[in-house]
């Protein structure tokens, strides 16, 4: 079963490049386009309306629109059907200590977003210095100590989620045991991490959030073969896979 999961997940994403600094990455073009859309809508509104729930939701939807082109490979996001203020997410880890992990998490915006930073809460149990093992909460404040609604965006938080699995920091840990083992007993730390990875693979069908179904060779085999076949073509062109999730009108595209 694990082999089938790995085969399927490899078909969904290419090997990650981890050289960039995801937290500090800024895109003037994206920031300007977000601000322009917000300014256009807010210029026609009163001060009271600017802070209404409607405009907070509008800000989140604009960010989602631009986020689709800015998040790093291996991260997939779908807005919750229950609330605009919650995004269901999953990250596939391709390299490093957490390789083969399939970790689900929610990106949760507080009622006063964007004045306050969002929360990242993992539903998968992840043994990591920056993730509270009990609540699943990520230490977002470590990367964004002073959240600024004019320069900080949700896509940057999502990219930070990826960064923590490749560049492990033990500063200001939420899991002190993980931080201590990482610095003093790397073998035991890796053992605990491997338990998290195995749990994430076995539990990816059951954990809340984005839903997965078991690999069925009869149903999915031809699709998988087509994807893997196209990946071996040496014509240098980019391949694109598109689909529409059930109950969602947004078309999702993946370059692979």
BAFI-3210 file (N, C-alpha, C; in Angstrom, 3 decimals, decimal comma, padded with zeros to 6 digits):
// residues 256
n [1|2|3|4|5|6|7|8|9|10|11|12|13|14|15|16|17|18|19|20|21|22|23|24|25|26|27|28|29|30|31|32|33|34|35|36|37|38|39|40|41|42|43|44|45|46|47|48|49|50|51|52|53|54|55|56|57|58|59|60|61|62|63|64|65|66|67|68|69|70|71|72|73|74|75|76|77|78|79|80|81|82|83|84|85|86|87|88|89|90|91|92|93|94|95|96|97|98|99|100|101|102|103|104|105|106|107|108|109|110|111|112|113|114|115|116|117|118|119|120|121|122|123|124|125|126|127|128|129|130|131|132|133|134|135|136|137|138|139|140|141|142|143|144|145|146|147|148|149|150|151|152|153|154|155|156|157|158|159|160|161|162|163|164|165|166|167|168|169|170|171|172|173|174|175|176|177|178|179|180|181|182|183|184|185|186|187|188|189|190|191|192|193|194|195|196|197|198|199|200|201|202|203|204|205|206|207|208|209|210|211|212|213|214|215|216|217|218|219|220|221|222|223|224|225|226|227|228|229|230|231|232|233|234|235|236|237|238|239|240|241|242|243|244|245|246|247|248|249|250|251|252|253|254|255|256]
n.u [000,829|001,943|003,829|002,206|001,037|003,311|004,008|001,814|001,845|004,255|003,660|002,154|003,665|006,750|010,288|011,255|012,659|014,736|016,216|015,484|014,540|011,755|010,234|011,042|010,553|009,363|006,972|006,677|004,983|002,750|001,948|001,282|-000,858|-002,752|-003,142|-004,136|-006,620|-007,904|-007,861|-009,482|-011,996|-012,323|-012,169|-014,645|-016,110|-017,365|-015,724|-016,640|-017,657|-015,373|-014,235|-015,989|-017,411|-017,910|-016,037|-013,708|-013,876|-013,826|-011,220|-009,823|-010,633|-009,526|-006,832|-006,678|-007,061|-004,678|-002,838|-002,754|-000,895|001,450|002,218|004,495|005,669|004,082|002,290|-001,145|-004,286|-007,602|-010,466|-012,415|-015,598|-017,268|-016,525|-015,277|-013,079|-011,385|-008,975|-008,453|-005,647|-002,827|000,407|002,984|005,950|009,103|011,873|014,672|014,628|011,932|010,923|008,531|006,398|002,941|001,275|-001,525|-003,176|-004,815|-005,355|-006,152|-008,001|-008,298|-011,181|-010,689|-008,971|-007,446|-005,885|-004,738|-002,479|-002,782|-003,665|-001,942|-002,818|-002,116|-003,660|-002,601|-000,366|002,605|005,977|007,921|010,102|008,873|006,171|003,387|002,840|000,537|-001,694|-001,251|-000,551|001,263|004,220|003,720|004,288|007,007|008,140|006,728|006,833|005,707|002,886|001,991|-000,491|-000,209|002,046|002,358|001,189|-001,155|-000,150|002,551|002,709|001,943|004,115|006,064|005,306|006,177|008,912|009,729|010,038|012,315|014,337|015,179|014,454|015,370|014,838|012,838|010,951|007,877|007,627|009,485|010,809|011,251|012,998|015,195|015,977|016,670|019,010|020,640|020,299|020,179|019,521|017,403|015,609|015,106|013,860|011,455|010,405|010,090|008,028|005,980|005,817|005,006|002,556|001,211|000,943|-000,563|-002,808|-003,861|-006,213|-008,132|-007,817|-009,183|-010,207|-008,774|-009,847|-008,830|-008,774|-008,422|-005,845|-006,818|-006,133|-007,615|-009,368|-007,743|-005,357|-004,845|-004,836|-002,695|-000,593|-000,623|000,128|002,703|003,916|003,907|005,625|008,081|008,699|010,964|010,800|010,998|008,831|006,219|003,959|000,484|-001,978|-005,395|-008,317|-011,631|-012,803|-015,247|-018,210|-016,973|-016,389|-014,096|-011,423|-008,613|-005,169|-002,140|001,263|003,479]
n.v [-001,209|001,236|001,528|001,953|004,363|006,052|005,858|007,035|009,626|010,629|010,987|013,241|015,434|017,206|016,755|018,660|021,945|023,433|025,655|028,337|031,091|030,775|032,203|034,920|035,596|037,870|039,295|041,846|042,293|040,602|041,556|044,207|043,776|042,578|044,636|046,615|045,557|045,456|048,176|049,292|048,252|049,045|051,802|052,682|052,369|052,900|053,786|052,136|049,953|048,912|047,245|045,258|041,920|041,070|042,433|041,467|038,793|039,182|040,093|037,757|036,025|037,298|036,996|034,219|033,819|034,912|033,416|030,880|030,901|031,332|029,671|027,153|024,160|021,007|021,687|021,785|023,350|023,933|025,871|025,727|024,141|024,990|027,471|030,652|031,535|029,463|027,343|024,233|022,166|020,357|018,931|017,496|015,915|015,782|015,489|015,191|014,908|014,510|013,194|011,740|012,200|012,963|015,469|016,825|019,947|022,852|026,169|028,847|031,732|034,413|036,159|038,852|039,077|040,897|042,016|040,501|037,709|034,578|031,213|028,094|024,826|021,528|018,515|016,061|014,136|015,544|015,283|017,711|020,469|023,029|022,621|022,134|019,175|018,248|019,995|020,490|022,918|025,275|027,249|030,103|032,711|032,821|033,154|035,324|037,702|040,237|040,769|042,191|043,654|044,853|043,933|041,241|038,045|035,341|033,355|033,474|032,465|029,830|029,003|029,172|027,062|024,908|025,384|024,780|022,059|021,497|023,172|023,014|024,529|025,125|027,185|029,005|026,826|024,932|022,359|021,102|018,720|017,611|019,531|019,231|016,567|016,773|018,236|016,775|014,007|012,726|010,365|009,207|011,277|011,142|008,678|009,192|011,028|009,406|007,802|009,692|010,182|007,673|007,438|009,569|008,706|006,348|007,418|009,261|008,908|009,121|011,353|014,611|017,220|017,762|015,220|011,851|008,960|005,392|003,946|002,538|000,200|-000,598|001,537|003,829|003,226|003,548|006,317|007,042|005,766|007,198|009,728|009,227|008,363|010,651|012,206|011,158|012,026|013,710|016,263|018,737|020,374|021,806|019,971|019,801|019,207|019,074|019,426|019,238|019,493|017,634|019,348|021,786|024,689|025,726|025,339|023,312|023,376|021,653|021,849|019,489]
n.w [000,000|000,805|-001,209|-003,419|-002,724|-002,746|-005,423|-006,642|-005,521|-006,451|-009,085|-008,957|-008,428|-009,006|-008,225|-005,465|-005,369|-003,048|-002,482|-002,324|-000,171|001,466|003,319|003,255|000,702|-001,649|-003,832|-005,907|-008,030|-007,550|-005,015|-005,670|-007,444|-005,780|-003,911|-005,637|-006,456|-003,982|-003,234|-005,190|-004,571|-001,875|-001,985|-002,639|-000,401|002,944|006,074|008,101|006,668|005,561|007,419|007,784|007,903|005,331|003,686|004,749|004,036|001,309|000,924|001,608|-000,439|-002,664|-002,045|-002,200|-004,916|-006,025|-004,672|-005,821|-007,852|-006,552|-004,419|-003,237|-004,903|-004,281|-002,315|-001,658|-001,839|-000,721|-000,318|002,649|002,787|004,718|005,744|004,730|006,012|006,510|005,169|003,713|003,631|002,212|002,334|000,432|001,083|-000,386|-000,142|002,157|005,807|006,389|004,227|002,015|003,659|004,165|004,971|006,483|006,980|008,369|007,309|009,114|009,328|011,588|013,023|012,792|010,687|008,013|010,067|012,073|012,351|010,518|011,629|011,662|011,672|012,176|011,239|010,940|012,934|013,758|014,403|015,289|015,956|015,754|015,864|017,844|019,490|020,676|020,068|017,399|016,373|014,476|014,903|013,864|014,487|014,848|012,324|011,429|013,293|013,707|012,392|009,345|007,601|005,160|003,896|004,405|003,466|002,838|001,148|001,653|004,209|003,717|002,159|004,088|005,693|004,159|004,217|006,857|006,953|005,599|006,415|009,435|012,461|015,829|017,458|019,754|020,288|019,935|020,538|022,770|023,355|020,809|019,796|021,517|021,004|018,332|018,414|020,163|019,966|017,215|015,902|017,374|017,049|014,283|014,238|015,579|013,800|011,543|012,455|012,454|009,719|008,703|009,998|008,807|006,193|006,423|007,609|005,861|004,512|006,405|008,099|008,773|006,378|003,170|001,039|000,397|-001,719|-001,747|-003,751|-006,742|-009,023|-011,242|-011,644|-011,577|-012,788|-015,596|-015,868|-014,219|-015,581|-017,966|-017,059|-015,984|-018,323|-019,923|-018,460|-019,064|-021,526|-023,611|-024,693|-023,681|-023,127|-021,049|-019,074|-018,386|-015,984|-015,350|-013,316|-011,899|-008,693|-006,876|-006,194|-006,257|-008,099|-009,092|-011,344|-011,079|-011,692|-012,451|-013,026|-014,289]
ca.u [000,000|002,794|004,433|001,217|000,907|004,488|003,942|000,795|002,235|005,333|003,039|001,462|004,546|008,150|011,203|011,245|013,876|014,589|017,268|014,962|014,077|010,314|009,634|011,363|010,252|008,362|006,692|006,071|003,880|001,586|001,502|000,628|-002,145|-003,667|-003,468|-004,972|-007,980|-008,466|-008,065|-010,627|-013,228|-012,422|-012,321|-016,069|-016,756|-017,184|-014,768|-017,288|-017,795|-014,057|-013,883|-017,090|-017,086|-017,949|-014,785|-012,661|-013,997|-013,398|-009,746|-009,361|-010,863|-008,515|-005,564|-006,728|-006,888|-003,265|-002,057|-002,646|000,303|002,604|002,653|005,529|005,212|003,847|001,242|-002,443|-005,189|-008,999|-011,245|-013,379|-016,985|-018,003|-016,157|-014,275|-011,935|-010,618|-008,505|-007,943|-004,380|-001,988|001,745|003,740|007,374|009,838|013,275|015,050|014,267|010,484|010,580|007,368|005,312|001,747|000,768|-002,695|-003,299|-005,772|-004,951|-007,338|-007,934|-009,132|-012,287|-010,200|-007,995|-005,992|-005,129|-003,996|-001,920|-003,563|-003,157|-001,723|-003,073|-001,988|-004,496|-001,639|000,564|003,929|007,019|008,751|010,314|008,022|004,761|002,914|002,425|-000,817|-002,704|-000,932|-000,358|002,594|004,692|003,728|004,851|008,462|008,480|006,024|006,693|004,799|002,097|001,677|-001,484|000,160|003,193|002,321|000,060|-001,380|000,719|003,855|002,578|001,962|005,489|006,805|004,985|007,090|010,292|010,071|010,372|013,615|015,298|014,615|014,940|015,026|014,615|011,473|010,192|006,606|007,855|010,835|011,427|011,740|014,153|016,312|016,440|017,285|020,371|021,450|020,138|019,583|018,981|016,084|014,758|014,683|012,924|010,154|009,938|009,625|006,710|005,054|005,653|004,187|001,201|000,590|000,611|-001,657|-003,991|-004,249|-007,589|-009,044|-007,679|-010,107|-009,642|-008,790|-010,138|-008,132|-009,331|-007,416|-005,466|-007,480|-005,463|-008,607|-009,944|-006,754|-004,122|-004,626|-004,500|-001,334|000,320|-000,554|000,908|004,109|004,402|004,168|006,772|009,320|008,958|012,133|010,635|011,240|007,605|005,556|002,702|-000,509|-003,085|-006,476|-009,505|-012,570|-013,208|-016,690|-018,785|-016,159|-016,429|-012,773|-010,585|-007,281|-004,154|-000,825|002,349|004,258]
ca.v [000,000|002,410|001,672|002,545|005,778|006,778|005,920|008,016|010,978|011,065|011,439|014,505|016,577|016,985|016,902|020,049|022,734|024,017|026,644|029,680|031,404|030,922|033,182|036,283|035,820|038,904|039,519|043,165|042,211|040,021|042,463|045,344|043,367|042,391|045,954|047,327|045,034|045,880|049,629|049,579|047,932|049,789|053,238|052,969|051,938|053,720|053,232|051,042|048,822|048,355|046,255|044,323|040,543|040,935|042,872|040,549|037,636|039,616|040,110|036,369|035,478|037,886|036,337|032,855|033,935|035,136|032,371|029,700|031,016|031,709|028,684|026,237|022,851|020,035|022,168|021,858|024,123|024,057|026,557|024,880|024,324|025,524|028,842|031,329|031,816|028,230|026,643|022,880|022,064|019,169|019,099|016,278|016,178|015,002|015,293|015,518|014,029|014,240|012,697|010,855|012,613|013,563|016,123|017,675|021,037|023,913|027,561|029,435|033,175|034,905|037,029|040,199|039,058|040,697|042,708|039,499|036,616|033,336|030,056|026,859|023,721|020,235|017,405|014,959|014,259|015,820|015,480|018,798|021,483|024,208|022,215|021,575|017,811|018,024|020,764|020,545|024,320|025,685|028,517|031,083|033,957|032,773|033,698|036,598|038,218|041,387|040,611|043,453|043,337|045,469|043,245|039,810|037,419|033,941|032,478|033,451|031,539|028,484|028,695|028,948|025,694|024,011|025,640|024,183|020,645|021,394|023,934|022,823|025,470|024,771|028,422|029,225|025,636|024,571|020,984|021,154|017,404|017,482|020,409|018,635|015,376|017,187|018,730|015,889|012,593|012,790|009,051|009,087|012,277|010,593|007,588|009,807|011,620|008,306|007,422|010,710|009,965|006,472|007,771|010,464|007,913|005,445|008,158|010,317|008,672|009,318|012,678|015,589|018,139|017,263|013,792|010,968|007,624|004,367|003,712|001,400|000,051|-000,690|002,861|004,895|002,764|004,140|007,728|007,082|005,390|008,320|010,799|008,813|008,314|012,010|012,739|010,643|012,666|014,595|017,356|020,001|021,146|021,650|019,242|020,395|018,348|019,882|018,707|019,978|018,688|017,527|020,416|022,986|025,151|026,173|024,368|023,270|022,979|021,310|021,593|018,334]
ca.w [000,000|000,840|-002,520|-004,308|-002,347|-003,208|-006,881|-007,010|-005,129|-007,336|-010,329|-008,738|-008,187|-009,350|-007,105|-005,024|-005,212|-001,727|-002,276|-002,087|001,172|001,250|004,217|002,880|-000,714|-001,894|-005,240|-006,052|-008,992|-006,878|-003,969|-006,309|-008,003|-004,645|-003,381|-006,599|-006,371|-002,702|-003,267|-006,051|-003,849|-000,628|-002,247|-002,770|000,834|004,136|007,031|008,821|005,768|005,262|008,414|007,920|007,562|003,875|003,093|005,200|003,157|-000,025|000,980|001,607|-001,779|-003,545|-001,733|-002,732|-006,364|-006,337|-004,022|-006,675|-008,687|-005,736|-003,439|-003,688|-005,342|-003,223|-001,415|-002,319|-000,976|-001,114|000,716|003,356|002,387|005,864|006,084|003,914|006,870|006,711|003,978|003,938|002,898|002,379|001,770|000,139|001,275|-001,386|000,200|003,523|006,918|006,374|002,892|001,868|004,542|003,565|006,169|006,302|007,935|008,053|007,450|009,734|009,487|012,693|012,614|012,481|009,591|007,995|011,109|012,841|011,553|010,499|012,357|010,924|012,599|011,515|011,693|011,032|014,042|013,207|015,405|014,747|016,998|015,617|015,863|019,106|019,202|021,170|019,337|015,973|015,991|014,021|015,439|012,779|014,993|014,713|011,009|011,253|014,664|013,679|011,172|008,682|006,577|003,884|003,284|004,688|002,795|003,171|000,363|002,298|005,335|003,142|001,773|005,332|006,123|003,449|004,628|008,155|006,794|004,945|007,214|010,775|013,479|017,204|018,214|020,222|019,887|020,574|020,984|023,328|023,230|019,437|019,664|022,251|020,299|017,067|018,684|021,007|019,619|015,885|015,537|017,997|016,410|013,001|014,508|015,876|012,535|010,698|012,967|011,951|008,278|008,508|010,449|007,833|005,009|006,762|008,031|004,917|004,081|007,533|008,707|008,168|005,390|001,799|001,055|-000,511|-001,859|-001,957|-005,142|-007,372|-010,303|-012,304|-011,875|-011,695|-013,418|-016,917|-015,671|-013,689|-016,659|-018,902|-016,428|-015,933|-019,693|-020,384|-017,715|-019,630|-022,808|-023,528|-025,646|-022,993|-022,917|-019,768|-019,121|-017,498|-015,613|-014,801|-012,884|-011,072|-007,557|-006,669|-005,388|-006,363|-009,461|-009,490|-012,041|-010,518|-012,658|-011,909|-013,975|-013,836]
c.u [000,861|003,445|003,486|001,040|002,074|004,439|002,961|001,247|003,362|004,770|002,392|002,396|005,981|009,007|011,359|012,636|013,732|015,611|016,732|014,533|012,596|009,722|009,844|010,990|009,126|008,181|005,972|004,877|002,621|001,050|000,762|-000,739|-003,178|-004,119|-004,376|-006,415|-008,659|-008,782|-009,289|-011,937|-013,402|-012,623|-013,781|-016,836|-016,471|-016,186|-015,363|-017,373|-016,461|-013,686|-015,015|-016,639|-017,038|-016,603|-013,606|-012,681|-013,521|-011,874|-009,205|-009,517|-009,857|-007,161|-005,539|-006,473|-005,410|-002,370|-001,799|-001,384|001,572|003,076|003,650|004,918|005,042|002,791|-000,054|-003,461|-006,589|-009,731|-012,251|-014,793|-017,798|-017,715|-015,111|-012,985|-011,083|-010,249|-007,989|-006,726|-003,718|-000,647|002,398|005,229|008,185|011,282|013,483|014,544|012,802|010,007|009,471|006,233|004,170|000,979|-000,399|-002,715|-004,361|-005,097|-006,194|-007,130|-008,821|-010,189|-011,831|-009,087|-008,394|-005,211|-004,267|-003,544|-002,826|-002,915|-002,946|-001,842|-003,042|-002,975|-003,672|-000,725|001,981|004,911|008,027|008,907|009,339|006,522|004,409|002,305|000,984|-001,878|-002,484|-000,649|001,094|002,944|004,844|004,417|006,373|008,904|007,862|005,770|005,758|004,038|001,692|000,736|-001,147|001,289|003,174|001,035|000,002|-000,458|002,125|003,839|002,632|003,375|006,380|006,542|005,927|008,521|010,666|010,468|011,743|014,714|014,757|015,273|014,477|014,843|013,132|010,560|008,851|006,647|009,297|011,546|011,998|012,990|015,384|016,872|017,150|018,736|021,252|021,383|019,424|018,954|017,581|015,107|014,233|013,685|011,526|009,551|009,388|008,259|005,643|004,769|004,739|002,743|000,481|000,162|-000,598|-002,943|-004,485|-005,669|-008,594|-008,990|-008,621|-009,402|-009,791|-008,912|-009,315|-008,888|-008,205|-007,108|-006,112|-006,906|-006,448|-009,160|-008,892|-005,505|-003,824|-004,232|-003,065|-000,313|000,492|000,293|002,392|004,713|004,744|005,377|008,095|009,641|010,068|012,024|010,811|010,003|007,033|004,247|001,756|-001,630|-004,141|-007,608|-010,395|-013,010|-014,718|-017,195|-018,028|-016,118|-015,070|-011,997|-009,172|-006,311|-002,856|000,142|003,187|005,238]
c.v [001,255|002,648|002,311|004,028|006,584|006,940|006,985|009,430|011,510|011,594|012,794|015,688|016,235|017,150|018,378|020,671|023,523|025,114|028,018|029,860|031,733|032,027|034,600|036,618|036,834|039,063|040,845|043,119|041,678|040,954|043,655|044,969|043,142|043,747|046,734|046,855|045,473|047,372|049,997|049,345|048,815|051,281|053,645|052,653|052,896|053,049|052,036|049,790|048,129|047,227|045,274|042,935|040,358|041,300|042,029|039,289|037,973|039,622|038,683|035,744|036,025|037,211|034,909|032,863|034,062|034,045|031,191|029,715|031,280|030,638|027,716|024,905|021,914|020,450|022,315|022,437|024,162|024,806|025,606|025,171|024,998|026,993|029,387|031,519|030,577|027,639|025,272|022,664|020,713|019,460|017,735|016,617|015,233|014,686|015,561|014,515|013,608|013,696|011,635|011,182|013,238|014,206|017,069|018,760|022,018|025,264|028,318|030,932|033,609|035,875|038,430|040,182|040,105|041,444|041,741|038,363|035,393|032,270|028,908|025,717|022,407|019,233|016,128|015,206|014,408|016,084|016,466|019,862|022,655|023,891|021,596|020,201|017,551|018,697|020,786|021,953|024,599|027,051|029,540|032,373|033,982|033,395|035,059|037,216|039,420|041,356|041,971|043,161|043,919|044,734|041,732|039,212|035,923|033,006|032,402|032,512|030,098|028,084|028,479|027,540|024,706|024,166|024,900|022,715|020,440|022,138|023,976|023,769|025,009|026,015|028,581|028,039|025,526|023,119|020,899|019,815|017,197|018,334|019,809|017,418|015,741|017,600|017,715|014,414|012,492|011,474|008,857|010,089|011,736|009,453|008,128|010,438|010,537|007,798|008,400|010,492|008,776|006,723|008,645|009,707|007,021|006,195|009,186|010,129|009,037|010,720|013,666|016,493|017,582|015,737|013,039|009,638|006,645|004,213|002,429|001,265|000,020|000,678|003,897|004,514|003,420|005,605|007,871|006,757|006,525|009,450|010,450|008,753|009,681|012,601|012,279|011,261|013,705|015,759|018,724|020,825|020,873|020,916|019,826|019,415|019,205|018,980|019,647|019,065|018,704|018,629|021,712|023,425|025,568|025,039|024,446|022,724|022,663|021,138|020,441|017,882]
c.w [000,000|-000,523|-003,504|-004,012|-002,883|-004,723|-007,341|-006,704|-006,004|-008,638|-010,188|-008,665|-008,552|-008,111|-006,761|-005,031|-003,926|-001,454|-001,929|-000,646|001,086|002,113|003,742|001,441|-000,860|-003,396|-005,383|-006,986|-008,330|-005,814|-004,560|-006,848|-006,909|-004,121|-004,331|-006,548|-005,081|-002,706|-004,093|-005,314|-002,617|-000,838|-002,344|-001,497|001,970|005,063|007,764|007,964|005,517|006,215|008,671|007,513|006,048|003,257|003,566|004,321|001,743|-000,105|000,885|000,224|-002,793|-003,306|-002,284|-004,239|-006,737|-005,741|-004,944|-007,536|-007,883|-004,755|-004,065|-004,110|-004,155|-002,222|-002,205|-001,341|-001,573|000,002|001,359|002,881|003,485|006,147|005,136|004,690|007,156|005,356|004,393|003,044|003,140|001,730|001,616|000,226|000,394|-000,990|001,682|004,543|006,854|005,024|002,956|002,840|003,754|004,710|005,842|007,373|007,461|008,235|007,904|009,936|010,651|012,188|012,247|011,432|008,552|009,074|011,925|011,936|011,579|011,376|011,379|011,915|011,821|012,111|011,748|012,228|013,492|014,350|014,843|015,831|016,941|015,617|017,201|018,845|019,626|020,332|017,829|015,471|015,590|014,608|014,307|013,219|014,873|013,387|010,757|012,633|014,767|012,364|010,618|007,519|005,208|003,173|003,475|004,132|003,104|002,399|000,961|003,504|004,833|002,724|003,000|005,862|005,441|003,963|005,915|008,029|006,147|005,710|008,639|011,761|014,857|018,076|018,547|019,883|020,619|021,043|021,460|023,201|021,831|019,224|020,339|021,512|018,998|017,282|019,408|020,627|018,277|015,465|016,108|017,386|015,081|013,178|014,785|014,621|011,618|011,156|012,464|010,464|008,019|008,901|009,434|006,582|005,279|007,084|007,041|004,406|005,161|008,131|008,022|007,174|003,985|001,818|000,006|-000,591|-002,108|-003,440|-005,638|-008,778|-011,466|-012,661|-012,247|-012,481|-014,750|-016,823|-015,179|-014,774|-017,661|-018,346|-016,414|-017,328|-020,225|-019,699|-018,319|-020,983|-022,662|-024,505|-025,001|-022,739|-021,541|-019,957|-018,077|-017,254|-014,932|-014,354|-012,085|-009,945|-007,402|-005,756|-005,439|-007,828|-009,996|-010,173|-011,470|-011,557|-011,943|-013,070|-013,444|-014,892]
res [x|x|x|x|x|x|x|x|x|x|x|x|x|x|x|x|x|x|x|x|x|x|x|x|x|x|x|x|x|x|x|x|x|x|x|x|x|x|x|x|x|x|x|x|x|x|x|x|x|x|x|x|x|x|x|x|x|x|x|x|x|x|x|x|x|x|x|x|x|x|x|x|x|x|x|x|x|x|x|x|x|x|x|x|x|x|x|x|x|x|x|x|x|x|x|x|x|x|x|x|x|x|x|x|x|x|x|x|x|x|x|x|x|x|x|x|x|x|x|x|x|x|x|x|x|x|x|x|x|x|x|x|x|x|x|x|x|x|x|x|x|x|x|x|x|x|x|x|x|x|x|x|x|x|x|x|x|x|x|x|x|x|x|x|x|x|x|x|x|x|x|x|x|x|x|x|x|x|x|x|x|x|x|x|x|x|x|x|x|x|x|x|x|x|x|x|x|x|x|x|x|x|x|x|x|x|x|x|x|x|x|x|x|x|x|x|x|x|x|x|x|x|x|x|x|x|x|x|x|x|x|x|x|x|x|x|x|x|x|x|x|x|x|x|x|x|x|x|x|x|x|x|x|x|x|x]
***
